[in-house]
Amino acid sequence: MLKKITISILSCFVVFIVFYVAFLWIDLQKDVQKIKNYHPQLTTQIFDRKNRLIANVFDTEYRFYVKFDEIPPKMIEALLAVEDTLFFEHGGINYDAIIRAMVKNIKSGKYLEGGSTLTQQLIKNMVLTRDKTISRKIKEALLSIEVEHMLSKEEILERYFNQTFFGHGYYGVKAASLGYFKKPLNALSLKEIAMIVSLPRAPSFYDPTRNLDFSLSRANNIIKRMYEIGWISKEEYEKGISEIPEVYNQTLTQNAAPYVVDEVLKQLSYIKDIKTGGYQIKLTVDLDYQKIAQESLLYGYNNIKKRIAKYDPKPPTTEESNDYDTLNGAMIVTDTKTGNILALVGGIDHSKSAFNRATQIKRQFGSAIKPFIYQIAFDRGYSTATTVPDVARSFNKTYNTDEENEDKDEYWRPNNFSKSFKGLVTLKEALSHSLNLATINLVEMVGFDKIYSGLIDYGFKNPPKDMSIILGSVGISPLEAAKEYSIFSNYGTMVEPSLFESITDRDGNTETFEDKPFTEITTPEQSFLTTSILRETVAGGTGRRARVNGIEIAGKTGTSNNNIDGWFCGFTPSIQAIIWFGRDDNTSIGKNDSGGVISAPVFSHFISNVLKIDPGLKRKFDTPEGVNKKTINGSDYYYTQTSKLPENKPQDTIDEKLLF
C-alpha cells in the first residue's frame, strides 16, 4: 500500500514537473525569439562635412554594433580565460563548474561564486532578471540549452560582446573601446583588452575612470590567467603586466554643437528610431567654422556687456540683473553658392537656454530689409545714381479705436538714425548710409504697392501692409534671413539653407539629400547693383565695423525701434553670415546698441579667424557680364541696360514734389 502511494506521489510529481516545464517552455518562446532576432538599441552619430564627430545621440543605451569577425581574438581569449574556459565544449550549461561552485559556497557558508556560462550570462543580460530563485534558474537552463541549439558559438559571443554593460554608460565592447581608450578594437593593447573584459563582473567597481588601481589589478589577474593556461607568451605577459594605459573620462554625447544637434533631431523627427537606430548622419556643418562662430558670438555678447557696464556703472538691482540675463544672440553661416549651413549657433550658452534663436525667433528686421527695397527699385529701372530727397515727411494713417466707434488720425514722423538730413542723395549713398527718410521717399517714387508685392515675391511672410515695413517691422528668423540674403550673395538666385548631406542606416543603406531648389529672383547683373552698394556699406557706411583687411565684404546693418534688435547680414564672395542680438523679453539691448555697433564686429571677428584656417577663400567679388561702371563726382556707380545712369546730372533726376 505504501509503495503504491509513493509511486502515485512520484508520478504526480513527475507529471507536475513535465507540465511546469512545458508551461515555462511556452512562456519562454518570446525570449527565445528576442535572442534569436537580436536587434539592440544603437547610438546614432552625427558628423560634419569632413567626417568629424559632432555628437552621439542615443536613448537609454549607448552602443555601437560590432560583428564577430571584428572582435580581436585576444579579447575573446581574455573573456573565456576569466569567465568560461570551456565555452566551446559545453552545451550551454557547465555542470562541473556548477558543482565546483556549490562545494565552494557550502564550505564557506555563503555565496562566493556561481557556475554560469557565457550563454547563461547573455540570457540574464537580455531577457531574465538576476534574482536567485529556482524558477529563474530553471528558465535560464532551458533557454541556455535552446540558445546553444539555435545559435552558433560565434553568434552567442557576438551577442554577448554587444549586449553586455561595460560601465560608464558603455554598452558593448566597441563603445567601451572608443570611450575608455579612444581606440578602435583592433588597436587595443592586451592590457586594455583585459581592462575592458574585467568590467562585466562589477562595472562600477572596475571602472578605470573611477578606480584605476582596481581596474589594473583585475586586468593583471586576467593576463596572469591567460599566461597560466598557455594562451599568451611570457613576453606578452610581462609587457601586459607592466603597461599602464591612458584612460579617458569622456561624456557620452561628446556634443560639440548642441544647437545644431537639436535642429537635426527636430528636422528628422519623422524617423521614429532616430535615437536608437544607429544612423550615421553627415551634415554640411564644418566644425572649425562652428567653433569660430560660437566664439565670435560670445565675443560680441561680452562686448555688449562691457558697453552696458560703461553706460551704467551702478550695480544693477536684482530685477535689473534678471533683465540683463535675457540678453542673447544667434548666428548662422552658409555657403553663398549652395546654401549649405556651415555653422549654426542658437544662443550664447546652450546649458542655460536650449531655445534655438537661429531658427525659432521672429524678430523685427530693422534696416536690414532695405536692400530688398532698393533691389525692387533697380529691377524697375532705377539706378545707383538716381537721386532721392533725404528730408523729413509726415504720414497720416487712419485707424478705428476699440473703445469708440469712430476714426482717429495718427501721424507717423520717421527720422534718420542720426536725426539729421542730407537733402538730395543718390540711391547708393542712401542705402550705404541706411538713410530712413531717403528710403521712404524712394518707396513713394516706386509706389508702395509695388514694393509691398515685391517683398511678398521675395518670400517675406505676413509683412504689415503699412509704411512701417520700409523700416523693417516685418518679423523674421536668422535662418529665414539667410535664405533672403542669398538673393545678393548668390547673384540674384535665392537658395534654401540646407543642413544634411546624407544618412546611412545600420545596414549600410545611404540616402543622399538632394540640393534644395534654387529660385531665380533677378539677374546676376541686377543683383550686383545692390551688392556693390552693400560693399560700400561695409567699406565706409553703417557696416564699417565688419571690415576685414584683404577681403571684400558686403553687408547691411539692421536695428529695430529702441534698439530691441541688432542685426548684421553680411557676405564675402564665398561665405554668408547672419548675426542677431536681442533680449528674450523684447526689451532694449542698451543705449546706442545698434546693429552696426554690436553685430557687425562679430562678422569681422568671424571672418578674420576663418581666414587663419582657410586662407584660400575667394577675396574679391566677380562683376557679372553686362555690368558697367562710371565715376561721377569722384564716386563709382555701377549700371546695367535695365538700370541705366541718369542722362542728366544726378541732382536733376528727382521729382521736386517729393521735397515737400
C-alpha positions as CSV (number, residue, x, y, z in Angstrom):
1,M,0.0,0.0,0.0
2,L,2.8,2.4,1.0
3,K,4.6,1.5,-2.2
4,K,1.6,2.4,-4.3
5,I,1.1,5.7,-2.5
6,T,4.8,6.5,-3.1
7,I,4.6,5.6,-6.7
8,S,1.4,7.8,-7.1
9,I,3.1,10.7,-5.4
10,L,6.2,10.4,-7.6
11,S,4.0,10.1,-10.7
12,C,2.1,13.2,-9.8
13,F,5.4,15.0,-9.1
14,V,6.8,13.9,-12.5
15,V,3.5,15.0,-14.2
16,F,3.7,18.3,-12.4
17,I,7.3,18.8,-13.4
18,V,6.5,17.9,-17.0
19,F,3.6,20.3,-17.2
20,Y,5.6,23.0,-15.3
21,V,8.5,22.8,-17.7
22,A,6.1,22.7,-20.7
23,F,4.4,25.8,-19.4
24,L,7.7,27.5,-18.9
25,W,8.8,26.5,-22.3
26,I,5.8,28.0,-24.0
27,D,6.2,31.2,-21.9
28,L,9.9,31.4,-22.9
29,Q,9.3,31.4,-26.6
30,K,9.1,35.2,-26.8
31,D,12.5,35.3,-25.1
32,V,13.9,32.8,-27.5
33,Q,12.8,34.9,-30.4
34,K,14.3,38.0,-28.8
35,I,17.7,36.4,-28.5
36,K,17.5,34.9,-32.0
37,N,16.4,38.1,-33.7
38,Y,18.8,40.3,-31.8
39,H,18.1,44.0,-32.5
40,P,19.7,46.2,-29.8
41,Q,19.5,49.9,-29.4
42,L,22.4,51.5,-31.3
43,T,23.8,55.0,-31.0
44,T,23.2,57.5,-33.8
45,Q,26.2,59.6,-34.8
46,I,26.3,63.0,-36.4
47,F,29.3,64.1,-38.4
48,D,30.4,67.3,-40.0
49,R,31.3,67.7,-43.7
50,K,34.8,66.5,-43.1
51,N,33.6,63.3,-41.3
52,R,34.5,64.6,-37.8
53,L,32.2,63.6,-35.0
54,I,29.7,66.3,-33.9
55,A,27.7,64.3,-31.4
56,N,26.5,60.9,-30.3
57,V,22.7,60.6,-29.9
58,F,21.1,57.8,-28.0
59,D,18.0,56.9,-25.9
60,T,18.9,54.7,-22.9
61,E,21.8,52.6,-24.1
62,Y,25.0,53.9,-25.6
63,R,26.1,51.2,-28.0
64,F,27.9,50.6,-31.4
65,Y,27.5,47.2,-33.0
66,V,30.5,45.1,-33.8
67,K,30.4,41.8,-35.8
68,F,32.2,38.7,-34.6
69,D,34.9,39.0,-37.2
70,E,35.8,42.5,-35.9
71,I,36.4,41.3,-32.4
72,P,40.1,40.8,-31.7
73,P,40.9,37.1,-31.0
74,K,42.8,38.2,-27.8
75,M,39.7,39.8,-26.5
76,I,37.7,36.5,-26.9
77,E,40.6,34.6,-25.3
78,A,40.7,37.0,-22.3
79,L,37.0,36.7,-21.8
80,L,37.0,32.9,-21.9
81,A,40.0,32.7,-19.7
82,V,38.3,34.5,-16.8
83,E,34.7,33.7,-17.4
84,D,34.1,30.4,-19.3
85,T,37.3,28.5,-20.3
86,L,35.3,25.5,-21.7
87,F,32.8,27.7,-23.6
88,F,33.5,25.9,-26.9
89,E,33.0,22.5,-25.3
90,H,29.8,22.7,-23.2
91,G,26.2,22.8,-24.5
92,G,25.1,25.9,-22.6
93,I,25.5,24.6,-19.1
94,N,28.8,23.7,-17.4
95,Y,27.8,21.1,-14.8
96,D,31.3,20.7,-13.5
97,A,31.5,24.4,-12.8
98,I,28.2,24.4,-11.1
99,I,29.2,21.5,-8.8
100,R,32.5,23.1,-8.1
101,A,30.8,26.4,-7.2
102,M,28.3,24.7,-5.0
103,V,31.0,22.9,-3.0
104,K,32.9,26.1,-2.5
105,N,29.8,28.0,-1.4
106,I,28.9,25.2,1.1
107,K,32.3,25.2,2.6
108,S,32.4,28.9,3.1
109,G,28.8,29.1,4.3
110,K,28.0,31.9,1.9
111,Y,27.6,32.6,-1.8
112,L,31.1,33.2,-3.3
113,E,30.7,32.3,-6.9
114,G,28.4,30.9,-9.5
115,G,28.9,28.4,-12.3
116,S,27.2,30.4,-15.0
117,T,28.5,30.0,-18.6
118,L,28.7,32.9,-21.0
119,T,25.5,31.7,-22.6
120,Q,23.7,31.9,-19.3
121,Q,25.2,35.4,-18.6
122,L,23.9,36.5,-22.0
123,I,20.4,35.3,-21.2
124,K,20.5,37.1,-17.9
125,N,21.6,40.3,-19.6
126,M,19.0,40.1,-22.3
127,V,15.8,38.5,-21.0
128,L,15.9,37.5,-17.4
129,T,16.4,39.1,-14.0
130,R,19.3,38.4,-11.7
131,D,17.0,37.0,-8.9
132,K,18.5,33.9,-7.3
133,T,15.3,31.9,-7.4
134,I,14.6,28.3,-8.5
135,S,12.1,29.5,-11.2
136,R,14.7,31.9,-12.7
137,K,17.4,29.1,-12.7
138,I,15.1,26.7,-14.5
139,K,14.2,29.3,-17.1
140,E,17.9,30.1,-17.5
141,A,18.8,26.5,-18.0
142,L,16.1,25.9,-20.6
143,L,17.0,29.0,-22.5
144,S,20.7,28.2,-22.4
145,I,20.1,24.8,-23.9
146,E,17.8,26.1,-26.6
147,V,20.1,29.0,-27.5
148,E,23.0,26.6,-27.9
149,H,20.9,24.6,-30.4
150,M,19.6,27.7,-32.2
151,L,22.8,29.8,-32.5
152,S,26.5,29.0,-33.2
153,K,29.1,29.7,-30.6
154,E,30.3,32.7,-32.6
155,E,26.8,34.1,-32.8
156,I,26.5,33.8,-29.0
157,L,29.8,35.6,-28.4
158,E,28.8,38.3,-30.9
159,R,25.6,39.0,-28.9
160,Y,27.5,38.8,-25.6
161,F,30.1,41.4,-26.7
162,N,27.4,43.8,-28.0
163,Q,24.8,43.4,-25.2
164,T,26.9,43.5,-22.1
165,F,27.3,46.6,-20.0
166,F,30.9,47.7,-19.5
167,G,30.4,50.6,-17.1
168,H,30.5,54.4,-17.6
169,G,27.3,54.2,-19.7
170,Y,29.0,52.0,-22.3
171,Y,27.1,49.0,-23.7
172,G,29.2,46.6,-25.9
173,V,32.9,46.4,-26.4
174,K,33.1,48.9,-29.3
175,A,31.6,51.7,-27.2
176,A,33.9,50.8,-24.3
177,S,37.0,50.7,-26.5
178,L,36.2,54.1,-28.1
179,G,35.1,55.6,-24.8
180,Y,37.8,54.5,-22.4
181,F,40.8,54.5,-24.8
182,K,39.7,56.5,-27.9
183,K,40.7,53.5,-30.0
184,P,39.0,51.1,-32.4
185,L,39.0,47.5,-31.2
186,N,41.8,46.4,-33.5
187,A,44.2,49.0,-31.9
188,L,43.8,47.9,-28.3
189,S,46.7,46.5,-26.4
190,L,46.5,43.3,-24.3
191,K,46.3,45.3,-21.1
192,E,43.5,47.5,-22.5
193,I,41.6,44.4,-23.6
194,A,41.9,42.9,-20.2
195,M,40.7,46.1,-18.5
196,I,37.6,46.0,-20.7
197,V,37.0,42.3,-20.2
198,S,37.2,42.7,-16.4
199,L,34.3,45.1,-16.3
200,P,31.1,43.0,-16.7
201,R,31.6,41.4,-13.3
202,A,31.5,44.7,-11.4
203,P,31.2,47.6,-13.9
204,S,31.2,50.4,-11.4
205,F,33.9,49.0,-9.1
206,Y,36.3,48.3,-12.0
207,D,35.5,51.5,-14.0
208,P,39.0,52.7,-14.8
209,T,37.9,56.4,-14.8
210,R,36.9,55.9,-11.1
211,N,39.1,53.2,-9.7
212,L,42.2,52.8,-12.0
213,D,44.2,50.8,-9.4
214,F,41.4,48.2,-9.0
215,S,40.9,48.1,-12.8
216,L,44.7,47.5,-13.4
217,S,44.8,44.8,-10.7
218,R,41.9,42.9,-12.1
219,A,43.3,43.2,-15.6
220,N,46.7,41.8,-14.4
221,N,44.8,38.8,-12.9
222,I,43.2,38.1,-16.3
223,I,46.6,38.4,-18.1
224,K,48.1,36.0,-15.5
225,R,45.3,33.5,-16.1
226,M,45.9,33.7,-19.8
227,Y,49.6,33.0,-19.3
228,E,49.0,30.1,-16.9
229,I,46.8,28.3,-19.4
230,G,49.2,28.9,-22.2
231,W,47.2,31.4,-24.3
232,I,49.9,34.1,-24.3
233,S,53.7,34.1,-24.3
234,K,55.9,35.2,-21.4
235,E,56.9,38.2,-23.4
236,E,53.2,39.2,-23.9
237,Y,52.6,38.5,-20.2
238,E,55.4,40.8,-19.0
239,K,54.6,43.5,-21.4
240,G,50.9,43.4,-20.4
241,I,51.5,43.4,-16.7
242,S,53.8,46.4,-16.8
243,E,51.6,48.6,-19.1
244,I,49.5,51.4,-17.6
245,P,47.2,52.7,-20.5
246,E,45.9,56.2,-20.7
247,V,42.2,56.3,-19.8
248,Y,39.8,59.0,-21.0
249,N,36.8,60.2,-19.0
250,Q,34.5,61.3,-21.8
251,T,30.9,62.4,-21.9
252,L,28.8,60.0,-23.8
253,T,27.3,62.6,-26.2
254,Q,30.6,64.5,-27.0
255,N,28.3,67.2,-28.3
256,A,30.4,69.9,-30.0
257,A,27.4,71.8,-31.4
258,P,24.3,71.4,-29.3
259,Y,22.1,73.8,-31.2
260,V,23.0,72.0,-34.5
261,V,22.1,68.7,-32.9
262,D,18.8,70.0,-31.6
263,E,17.9,71.2,-35.1
264,V,19.0,67.8,-36.7
265,L,16.7,65.9,-34.3
266,K,13.9,68.3,-34.9
267,Q,14.1,68.0,-38.7
268,L,14.5,64.2,-38.6
269,S,11.7,63.6,-36.0
270,Y,9.8,61.7,-38.7
271,I,12.3,58.9,-38.3
272,K,10.9,57.1,-35.3
273,D,14.1,55.3,-34.2
274,I,16.4,58.2,-34.8
275,K,18.0,57.9,-31.3
276,T,18.1,54.1,-31.3
277,G,18.6,53.1,-34.9
278,G,22.4,53.5,-35.2
279,Y,22.2,56.0,-38.1
280,Q,25.3,57.8,-39.5
281,I,24.2,61.4,-40.3
282,K,26.5,63.6,-42.3
283,L,25.9,67.3,-42.2
284,T,27.1,70.3,-44.2
285,V,28.3,71.9,-41.0
286,D,32.1,72.5,-40.6
287,L,33.3,72.0,-37.0
288,D,36.0,74.6,-37.5
289,Y,33.5,77.2,-38.7
290,Q,31.1,76.2,-35.9
291,K,33.7,76.7,-33.2
292,I,34.7,80.1,-34.6
293,A,31.0,81.1,-34.9
294,Q,30.4,80.2,-31.2
295,E,33.5,82.1,-30.1
296,S,32.6,85.1,-32.3
297,L,29.0,85.3,-30.9
298,L,30.4,85.1,-27.4
299,Y,32.9,87.9,-28.3
300,G,30.0,90.1,-29.4
301,Y,28.0,89.2,-26.3
302,N,30.9,90.2,-24.0
303,N,31.4,93.5,-25.8
304,I,27.7,94.4,-25.3
305,K,28.0,93.7,-21.6
306,K,31.1,95.9,-21.4
307,R,29.1,98.7,-23.2
308,I,26.2,98.4,-20.8
309,A,28.5,98.5,-17.8
310,K,30.1,101.6,-19.3
311,Y,26.8,103.4,-19.7
312,D,25.5,102.5,-16.2
313,P,28.4,101.7,-13.8
314,K,26.0,101.4,-10.9
315,P,25.5,97.8,-9.6
316,P,22.2,96.5,-11.0
317,T,19.3,95.6,-8.8
318,T,18.1,92.1,-8.6
319,E,15.3,92.9,-11.1
320,E,17.7,94.6,-13.4
321,S,20.2,91.7,-13.2
322,N,17.4,89.3,-14.3
323,D,16.6,91.6,-17.2
324,Y,20.3,91.8,-18.0
325,D,20.5,88.0,-18.3
326,T,17.9,88.0,-21.0
327,L,20.5,89.2,-23.5
328,N,21.2,86.6,-26.1
329,G,22.2,86.1,-29.7
330,A,22.2,83.9,-32.8
331,M,24.4,83.3,-35.8
332,I,24.0,81.2,-39.0
333,V,26.8,80.8,-41.6
334,T,26.1,79.5,-45.1
335,D,27.9,78.8,-48.3
336,T,26.9,81.5,-50.8
337,K,26.6,79.2,-53.8
338,T,24.9,76.1,-52.3
339,G,23.1,77.5,-49.2
340,N,24.8,74.7,-47.2
341,I,24.8,75.6,-43.5
342,L,28.4,75.8,-42.3
343,A,27.7,76.9,-38.7
344,L,24.5,77.4,-36.7
345,V,24.5,78.9,-33.2
346,G,21.2,79.4,-31.5
347,G,22.3,81.1,-28.3
348,I,25.2,82.2,-26.1
349,D,25.0,79.1,-23.8
350,H,23.0,76.0,-24.6
351,S,23.3,74.7,-21.0
352,K,21.4,77.8,-19.8
353,S,18.9,78.0,-22.6
354,A,18.3,75.4,-25.3
355,F,15.9,77.7,-27.2
356,N,17.3,77.9,-30.7
357,R,17.2,81.6,-31.7
358,A,18.7,80.9,-35.1
359,T,15.6,79.0,-36.2
360,Q,12.8,79.8,-33.9
361,I,12.6,83.5,-33.2
362,K,10.7,86.1,-35.2
363,R,12.2,89.5,-34.7
364,Q,11.9,92.8,-36.4
365,F,14.4,93.1,-39.3
366,G,15.1,96.8,-39.0
367,S,17.1,98.4,-41.8
368,A,18.4,95.0,-42.9
369,I,15.2,94.9,-45.1
370,K,16.3,98.0,-47.1
371,P,18.5,96.2,-49.7
372,F,15.4,94.4,-50.9
373,I,13.5,97.6,-51.4
374,Y,16.4,99.0,-53.4
375,Q,16.6,95.8,-55.5
376,I,12.9,96.2,-56.4
377,A,13.7,99.8,-57.5
378,F,16.7,98.7,-59.6
379,D,14.7,96.0,-61.3
380,R,12.2,98.6,-62.3
381,G,14.8,100.8,-64.0
382,Y,16.1,103.0,-61.2
383,S,19.9,103.2,-61.0
384,T,22.5,103.5,-58.3
385,A,23.0,107.2,-59.3
386,T,19.3,108.1,-59.2
387,T,18.7,110.8,-56.6
388,V,16.1,110.9,-53.9
389,P,15.4,113.6,-51.2
390,D,16.6,112.8,-47.7
391,V,14.1,115.1,-46.0
392,A,11.6,114.7,-43.2
393,R,7.9,113.9,-44.0
394,S,4.8,113.1,-42.1
395,F,2.3,110.3,-42.8
396,N,-1.3,110.3,-41.9
397,K,-3.0,107.0,-41.3
398,T,-6.5,106.4,-40.0
399,Y,-7.5,103.7,-37.6
400,N,-10.6,102.6,-35.7
401,T,-10.4,102.5,-31.8
402,D,-11.7,99.7,-29.7
403,E,-13.3,102.0,-27.2
404,E,-15.2,104.3,-29.5
405,N,-16.8,103.6,-32.8
406,E,-15.0,106.4,-34.6
407,D,-12.0,107.0,-36.7
408,K,-8.9,108.9,-35.4
409,D,-5.9,110.3,-37.1
410,E,-2.4,109.2,-36.3
411,Y,0.7,110.8,-37.6
412,W,3.9,108.9,-38.3
413,R,7.0,111.1,-38.5
414,P,10.1,108.9,-39.1
415,N,13.6,110.2,-38.7
416,N,17.1,109.1,-39.7
417,F,19.2,107.4,-37.0
418,S,21.5,110.4,-36.9
419,K,18.5,112.8,-36.6
420,S,19.9,114.9,-39.5
421,F,19.0,115.3,-43.2
422,K,21.3,115.2,-46.2
423,G,18.9,116.7,-48.9
424,L,19.3,115.2,-52.3
425,V,21.3,111.9,-52.3
426,T,21.9,109.1,-54.7
427,L,20.4,105.7,-54.0
428,K,24.0,104.4,-53.5
429,E,24.5,106.9,-50.7
430,A,21.0,106.4,-49.3
431,L,21.5,102.6,-48.9
432,S,25.1,102.6,-47.8
433,H,24.4,105.0,-45.0
434,S,20.9,103.5,-44.3
435,L,19.0,106.7,-44.6
436,N,15.4,106.1,-43.5
437,L,13.9,109.2,-45.0
438,A,15.5,108.7,-48.4
439,T,14.3,105.2,-48.4
440,I,10.8,106.2,-47.6
441,N,10.8,108.8,-50.4
442,L,12.1,106.1,-52.7
443,V,9.1,103.9,-51.9
444,E,6.9,106.9,-52.7
445,M,8.6,107.2,-56.1
446,V,8.3,103.5,-56.9
447,G,4.9,103.0,-55.4
448,F,4.1,101.3,-52.1
449,D,2.0,98.6,-53.6
450,K,4.8,97.6,-56.0
451,I,7.3,97.5,-53.1
452,Y,4.9,95.5,-50.9
453,S,4.1,92.9,-53.6
454,G,7.8,92.7,-54.4
455,L,8.7,91.8,-50.8
456,I,6.0,89.2,-50.8
457,D,7.5,87.7,-54.0
458,Y,10.9,87.6,-52.3
459,G,9.3,85.4,-49.6
460,F,8.8,87.7,-46.7
461,K,5.9,86.2,-44.7
462,N,2.9,88.3,-43.4
463,P,4.5,91.7,-43.6
464,P,2.3,94.5,-42.2
465,K,0.8,96.5,-45.1
466,D,1.8,99.9,-44.0
467,M,4.8,102.2,-44.3
468,S,6.5,100.7,-41.2
469,I,7.5,97.7,-43.3
470,I,10.0,100.0,-45.1
471,L,12.0,100.4,-41.8
472,G,11.8,96.6,-41.1
473,S,8.8,96.0,-38.9
474,V,8.5,92.6,-40.5
475,G,9.3,89.6,-38.2
476,I,12.0,87.2,-39.4
477,S,14.3,84.5,-38.1
478,P,18.1,84.4,-38.8
479,L,17.5,81.2,-40.8
480,E,14.9,83.0,-43.0
481,A,17.2,86.0,-43.3
482,A,20.0,83.6,-44.6
483,K,17.6,82.5,-47.3
484,E,16.5,86.0,-48.2
485,Y,20.1,87.4,-48.3
486,S,21.1,84.7,-50.7
487,I,19.5,86.9,-53.4
488,F,22.5,89.1,-53.1
489,S,25.3,86.7,-52.1
490,N,24.2,84.2,-54.8
491,Y,23.9,86.8,-57.6
492,G,20.1,87.0,-57.9
493,T,19.3,83.4,-57.2
494,M,17.7,82.5,-53.8
495,V,18.8,79.2,-52.3
496,E,17.2,77.4,-49.3
497,P,19.7,76.9,-46.5
498,S,20.4,73.1,-46.1
499,L,21.9,71.1,-43.3
500,F,22.1,67.5,-44.5
501,E,24.4,65.7,-46.9
502,S,23.4,62.0,-46.2
503,I,22.0,59.5,-43.8
504,T,23.2,55.9,-43.6
505,D,21.2,53.3,-41.7
506,R,22.6,50.4,-39.6
507,D,22.6,48.1,-42.7
508,G,24.7,50.5,-44.7
509,N,22.0,51.9,-46.9
510,T,22.7,55.5,-47.7
511,E,20.2,58.3,-48.6
512,T,21.8,61.3,-50.1
513,F,20.0,64.6,-49.7
514,E,19.3,66.5,-53.0
515,D,20.2,70.1,-53.3
516,K,17.4,72.4,-52.2
517,P,15.6,74.2,-55.1
518,F,17.0,77.5,-56.4
519,T,14.7,80.3,-57.2
520,E,15.8,82.9,-59.7
521,I,14.7,86.3,-58.3
522,T,16.6,88.6,-60.6
523,T,19.6,88.5,-62.9
524,P,23.2,88.4,-61.7
525,E,23.9,91.9,-63.1
526,Q,20.9,93.5,-61.4
527,S,21.6,91.9,-58.0
528,F,25.2,93.1,-58.3
529,L,24.0,96.6,-58.3
530,T,22.8,96.1,-54.7
531,T,25.8,94.1,-53.8
532,S,28.1,96.9,-55.0
533,I,26.3,99.3,-52.6
534,L,26.4,96.8,-49.7
535,R,30.1,96.5,-50.3
536,E,30.3,100.3,-49.9
537,T,28.2,99.9,-46.7
538,V,31.0,97.9,-45.2
539,A,33.8,100.0,-46.7
540,G,32.6,103.3,-45.2
541,G,29.0,103.1,-44.2
542,T,27.0,101.8,-41.3
543,G,28.6,98.4,-41.6
544,R,32.2,99.6,-41.4
545,R,32.9,97.6,-38.2
546,A,32.6,94.4,-40.2
547,R,35.6,95.3,-42.4
548,V,38.5,92.8,-42.7
549,N,41.7,93.7,-44.5
550,G,42.4,91.8,-47.6
551,I,38.9,90.6,-48.4
552,E,35.9,92.2,-49.9
553,I,32.8,92.2,-47.7
554,A,29.2,93.3,-48.4
555,G,26.5,93.6,-45.8
556,K,23.8,95.6,-44.1
557,T,23.1,96.5,-40.6
558,G,19.6,96.4,-39.0
559,T,18.2,97.9,-35.8
560,S,14.6,97.8,-34.7
561,N,12.9,100.6,-32.7
562,N,14.5,101.4,-29.3
563,N,17.5,99.1,-30.1
564,I,15.5,96.0,-29.4
565,D,17.1,94.0,-32.2
566,G,20.6,94.4,-33.6
567,W,21.4,92.7,-37.0
568,F,24.2,92.3,-39.4
569,C,23.7,90.4,-42.6
570,G,27.0,90.1,-44.5
571,F,28.8,88.0,-47.0
572,T,32.1,87.6,-48.7
573,P,32.4,86.1,-52.2
574,S,32.0,82.6,-50.7
575,I,30.6,82.8,-47.1
576,Q,27.4,84.5,-45.8
577,A,26.7,85.1,-42.1
578,I,23.6,86.4,-40.4
579,I,24.1,87.7,-36.8
580,W,21.4,88.8,-34.4
581,F,21.4,90.1,-30.8
582,G,18.5,91.0,-28.6
583,R,16.8,90.3,-25.4
584,D,14.5,87.3,-24.9
585,D,11.9,89.6,-23.3
586,N,11.9,92.1,-26.2
587,T,13.3,95.0,-24.2
588,S,16.0,97.3,-25.4
589,I,19.5,95.9,-25.6
590,G,21.1,99.1,-24.4
591,K,21.9,102.7,-25.2
592,N,23.1,103.2,-28.8
593,D,23.4,99.5,-29.3
594,S,22.6,99.4,-33.0
595,G,23.3,96.5,-35.3
596,G,26.3,98.3,-36.8
597,V,27.8,98.7,-33.3
598,I,27.1,95.3,-31.7
599,S,26.6,92.8,-34.6
600,A,29.0,94.0,-37.4
601,P,32.1,93.5,-35.2
602,V,31.1,89.8,-34.8
603,F,31.2,89.3,-38.6
604,S,34.7,90.8,-38.7
605,H,35.9,88.6,-35.8
606,F,34.4,85.6,-37.5
607,I,35.9,86.2,-41.0
608,S,39.3,87.2,-39.6
609,N,39.6,83.9,-37.8
610,V,38.2,81.8,-40.7
611,L,40.9,83.2,-42.9
612,K,43.5,81.9,-40.5
613,I,42.4,78.3,-41.0
614,D,41.2,78.8,-44.6
615,P,43.4,81.4,-46.3
616,G,42.4,80.3,-49.7
617,L,38.9,81.8,-49.5
618,K,38.0,83.9,-52.5
619,R,38.8,87.5,-51.8
620,K,37.0,89.6,-54.5
621,F,33.5,89.6,-55.9
622,D,33.1,88.8,-59.6
623,T,31.5,91.5,-61.7
624,P,28.9,89.9,-63.9
625,E,28.8,90.4,-67.7
626,G,26.6,93.3,-68.6
627,V,27.6,95.5,-65.6
628,N,29.4,98.7,-66.3
629,K,31.0,101.3,-64.1
630,K,31.2,105.1,-64.3
631,T,32.8,107.6,-61.9
632,I,30.6,110.6,-61.1
633,N,31.9,113.3,-58.7
634,G,34.7,111.0,-57.6
635,S,32.4,108.1,-56.7
636,D,32.0,104.8,-58.7
637,Y,28.5,103.9,-59.9
638,Y,27.6,100.6,-61.5
639,Y,24.8,100.4,-64.1
640,T,23.2,97.9,-66.5
641,Q,21.0,98.1,-69.6
642,T,18.0,97.9,-67.2
643,S,19.3,100.3,-64.7
644,K,21.0,103.0,-66.8
645,L,22.6,106.0,-65.3
646,P,20.5,109.2,-65.5
647,E,21.2,111.3,-68.6
648,N,21.1,114.5,-66.6
649,K,23.2,115.3,-63.5
650,P,22.1,113.1,-60.6
651,Q,20.6,116.0,-58.7
652,D,18.3,116.8,-61.6
653,T,16.6,113.4,-61.7
654,I,14.2,113.8,-58.8
655,D,10.6,114.7,-58.8
656,E,10.6,118.0,-56.9
657,K,7.2,117.4,-55.4
658,L,8.7,114.8,-53.1
659,L,10.7,117.6,-51.4
660,F,7.6,119.0,-49.9
